[in-house]
Amino acid sequence: MKSKITLTFLLICFTYNFSNAQGKLNRAKEDLSGSSSSSSSSSSWSNDDDDGDDGGCFLCGFFVEIAYHVTVGILFGEMQSRYFYEYPYSDGSHGEYAFPDENVPLKRGQLIISNTTFASGKEFYGNDIKLNYRFVPLVGVEVNHLHFFEQEPKNELGVSSFMINYYRVRDQRVTAFWGVGASHIGNGVDETGFAYQVGVDVYLDQPISISALWKQSLINDSSVDELKLHARYHLKRFSIHGGYNHYKLGSVSINALGAGIDYRF
C-alpha cells in the first residue's frame, strides 16, 4: 500500500515538474502555431436558403439603408476639422486636439515614440516599443514590437504589428480611436494574422491623463490579447507613464506592471 502511495506521489511530482519545465511561452507558442482543426467546418455551411422566397419584404432595403448609416455614423462620426496642440497642456487644460480658431501654435500632424518595460514577478519581463504617426488629425499609422522574455526555462516571443488607426473622438480633453491591421508572431511561430484595437485617452487636469487600450491579434485558431490601463504625467513634449498590463498568449495569461516614456515631435 505504501509503495503505491509513493509511486502515485512521485508521478504527480514528475508531471508537475514537467509542466513547469515546459514553460508558459512554449505553451503559448504551441497554441499560436497549432494548425486549425476547424478548416473543414468552414465549408459545412449549406445553401438551404437559396430557394427561399426572394420577394416578400418591401421594407428590407429601407432598414438596410438605416443600418448602414447608423453603423457608419458610430464608426466614423462627423469629420470636423481639427489641429494638434504642440503637446498636451501646452496652453492650459487640454489634450491633443485643438479647434481651428485657437489662437496658439498648432500642428497638422503628430509623431509619438513610446517605450514601455513591464515585468510579472521574477518569471516574466518584456518590452513594447511603439511609433505612432498621425499625418492628419483624423487618421494615422502605428508600428510596434512587443517582446516577452521568460526566465525558467529561458525563452522569448516577439509580436510585431502594423495598424491603421481612425481617431473617432477628437475633443480637447478626450481622444478615442479604433484601428485595424496585422500582427506577425516570430520566434518559431512565424505566423501572421488580422489585428484590431480600440483605445481612449482622457486628459483630466494638468499634468495628468489616463488611457485604456484593448488589442487582439487573431493567429490561427488562437489569439494574442492585450489590455493596458495607464496613467501619464506630462512634462511638455515628454510624458512618463505606468500602470497595469494584461496579456493572453493563446491559453497563457500574464499580468504585469509596466512603466515607460513617450516623446512627441
N, C-alpha and C positions, 0 to 999 in steps of 0.2 A: 504493500500500500504506500509506504514511504517512498519507494523508488518511483512509483507512478506520479506522485505529487512532485517529486524533484524533477522528473522528466518534463512534466507539464510546465513547471516554473521556468526551467531552462529554455523551453520552446517559446514561451511568452517573451522572455528577455531577449532571445535571439531575434524574434520578429520585431520587437520594439527597436532594438539597436539597428537592425537592417533598414527599417523605415526611416530612422533618423539619419543613417549614413547616406541614404539615397539623396537627401536634401530637398528643400522646398523648390528650389529653382529647377532641379532635374524633373520634379513632378510637373512644374509649370510648363517646361519645355515639351514634355510628353503630351500634355493636354493641348498645347497650342499647335503642335506639329502632327497630331493624330489625324489620320485620314477620315473623311466623313463617312459615317455609317448610314446616312440617310439620303445618299445620292440617288438611290432608286426610288425613294419616296416622292421626290420632286416630280417624277414622271407618272405618279399614280393618280394625279388629278384627271378626272374624266370630263368629258364634254356632254354630260347628261342634259344640260340645259340648252343645247344648241337648237333643239327642235321645239323650244318653248314658244309662247305667244309673243311675237315681236311688236304688236300694235297696241297696246292697251292703255298706256299711261300718258295722256297728253300733257301732264304737268311735269313729267320726268325731266325734260330739258330745262324747264324753269327752275326746278330745285337744284339741278346740277350747276346751273349758272350762279345761283345764290351761294352754293357750297364753294364754288371756285373763288368767288370774290371774297367770301369770309376767310377762306384759307390764305389767300394771297395777302389780305389785309392784316391778318395776325402775323404772318411770317415777315412781311416787308414793311407794312405801315406806310406813313406818308414820308416821302423822301425830301424832307425840308432841308434847306441849305444850312450847313454848319461849318465852323472852322475849329482849329485846335488852339487852346492857350499854349503858351510856351512850355508850361508844365503845371500840374495841379497846384492850386493855391498861389499861383504867381501874382494874382491881382485880387486877393480876397478869398472868400469862402466859395469855392467852385471846384469842379473836377476837370475833366479833359476838354469837354466841348464848349464852344462859345457860339453865340448868335452873331450873324454878320455885322450887326450895328454896334458891336462892342468897340469902344474907343481905346483899345490896348493892342500891343503887338500880337498878331495872330499867325497861325501856320495853316497850310493846306494839307500837309502830310505829317506823319509821325513815325519814328523808328524807335523801338524799345528793345534793348538787350537785357535779358534776365537770366539769373542763375540761382538755382535752389539746391542745397545739400540737405539730405534727410537721413535719418537713422531710426532703426527699430531695435532697441536694446543693443546687445553686442553681436547679434546674429546677422543683421542686415544693415547695409547702408547704401546710399546711391546718390546720383546727381542728375539734375534736369536743367539743361541749358536751352534757352528759347530766344528766337529772334522774331519780333512782330513788326511788320511794316504795313502801315495804312497809307497807301498812295493817294487816297481821297478819304474824307471823313466817313464815308459810307461803307467802304469795302477794303479789306486788307488780306495779306497773306501771312502765314505763320509757319515757321520751321522749328522743330525742336528735337532734341535727342535725350531720351530718358534711359538711364543705365542703372542696373541693380547689381550689387555685389553681395555674395554670401560667404561667410567665414568658414563654416564647417558643414559639408566639405566645401572647399574653395570652388566657387562657380560664379558666373556672371551672365547677364541677359540684357540686351540692348533693344530699345524700341525707338525707331526714327519715324517722324510724322511730317506730312506736309498738308496744311489746311488752308482753305479759303473761308474767311470769316465775313459775315454780314452783320453790321452794327445796327441792330433793330431799334434800340433806345439810345438816344444821343442827347440827354439832358445835361444841364450844368452840374448836377450832383449825382447822376446815375448813368452808367454805361452798361448796356446789356447786348449780348451778341449770340449768334449761333454760327456754326461752321461745319463744313463737310470736307473730306479729303481722304487720304490713305495713310496707313501705317505699315512699316516693314519691321519684322522681328528678325534679328540676327542671331549670332552665337549658336549655330547648329539648327535653329528652327527654319530660318530662311524662307519666311512666308510673308506675303503682303495681303492686306485686306482693307475694306472700307472702314472709315472712321468718321465720327461726328462728335460735336461738343456744343455745350451751352455754358455761358458764363455771365456773371454780373459783378460790377464794381460799384460800391456805394461810398461817396465822399461825405463823411459825417461832419467833421469840422476840422479846421486846420490844426495840426498837420496829419490827421488820421483818416484812413479809409479801410474798408473791409471788402473782401472778394470771395466769391464761390465759383468753382468750376467743376463741371461733370464732363468726362470724356470717355468714349467707348470705342475700341478698335476691334472689329469683328474678324477673327482669324480662324479659318476652317469652321469647325462646329463649336468653337470656344471664343473667348474674348479677353482683352486687356481693359480693365475698368480703372478709372482714376477719379477720385474725389478730393478736392483741395479746398480748405477753409482757412483763409489767411487774413491777417491784419497787416497794414502798411503804415510806416512812419516816413513822411515825405520831407526831404531836405533839398529843395529846389529840384534840379534835374535827377538827383539820386533819390532812391527810396530803399528802405530796409523792410523786409517782410519776414513773417514767420507764422507758423500755425500747424494745423493737423492735415496729414496726407493719408489717404486710404487707397490701397492698390489691390486689385484682384487679378491675378495672373492665372487664367484657367480656373482651377479649383483652389488655388492657393491665395489666401488673404494676408495682406501685410498692412499693419497700422504703424504709422511713423510720425515723428515730429520733424519739421523742416524749417530752415531759415535761409535767407539769401538776400541778394541786392538786385536792383533794377537801375537802368540808366536810360534817359530819354534824350534823343538828339533833336 
